[in-house]
Amino acid sequence: MKSTKIFMRFIPVAVLLTSSGAFAVKVTTGKDFDLNISVLLQARAVASWDGDSPYGPPPRATNTSAPDGSVDTDFYMRRMRLIVSGAAYQHWVYYLMLDEPNFGSHGNYTTSTLFVQDVHIGYEFVPGTALEGGFLYMPLTHLALNSSSSTSSLEKGTAILFYNNARGLRETGVHFRGLFLDNKIFFRGGLFNGLHGLQGAATDPGGANPSPSTTVNPGGRPLVAGMARYNFIGYESGYSFPALYYDGKSRVSVGVGAQFQTKGSNTPITTVNPATGARTTANTAVNDFVAYAFDIFADLALPDDQELSIQTDINRFDWGYGSDKTGWGSATEVGYRFGQIEPQVNGYWFNSESKQANYFKIAGGVNYFFIKHQSRIGIEFWHIKQNVAWDGSSYLHQVLVQYQASF
């Protein structure tokens, strides 16, 4: 009898965990106010080996093998997000996201990283066309606007997007986004803080009276950022873009984007001591910050519940001559879904002008969708170097398993 009672209590819990909208909360008050509350959870297990010594001084990738050189394991919550969004008085929209990333990584439960990941309010003229202000995604490429819960890869390839003052690819500012010419053209552009005001001289960081010629953005000018896309098939108009839509509709587009801020770069350059291998990074000059990019995106809905998704971009970041963050980069993600199974490959590359902060990743795996992106599990293998001097550094290898619940 006791076991029967326990089983009966388990049934509604199981139903809730498998229901696509079980925990989503929506409150509607007439036609004037909508409130939506949702959650994103990503539980991850990682096995890492090879890479460079965790003790240094050689440069190393983000993670390495265990201290004794064996396989290192880690179990943690990659993302825990609470999202509040809605609309008011027909045209006003609002959005707030709280995030606690990498909770419990390597057994660390005491250091909280909870922060505001995204927050904005806006006026939506018609669906998909809005003027918004707050802590916003920066426009540049389709990759730059990807939703973390709706990509084929377990980790989107934004590690090579070197904005000058962003957190989580967001900055404080105002932008306009909208569709034009019968939904053929999508434009998104705005003004953002970037590096702003007197933030210390490059040659005398934090100096009491830095010279305007050696001060980042002495005129306090905003950063200008924008992206334009041409839609060959279908269109996209949201605040963020999936890489895999899973909705039976096809979309194909190409885009160009750019960012610019006068004297918006503090030009970080890394030097290496030839005797010890120790790396030292210092800001050596002030330059204009410039970024520009080209990208292609295609998500093709095919017969028999199949789908092909391709996303690739080419980026150029200019932080000044010889900077660690000046160089060319590219990221690609390809997935082919048949039914609930999707094999996928992804990767990125960045050639740093200083040769001290290069990036290379090639990865591949398979996803299984229980309920589209709302309940899915994926496994992926990584072959990666990240933010290292290319010569003398070793590839890190990882196997990741991640379960995602979004409701």
Order of alpha helices (4+ residues) and beta strands (2+ residues): alpha-beta-beta-beta-beta-beta-beta-beta-beta-beta-beta-beta-beta-beta-beta-beta-beta-beta-beta-beta
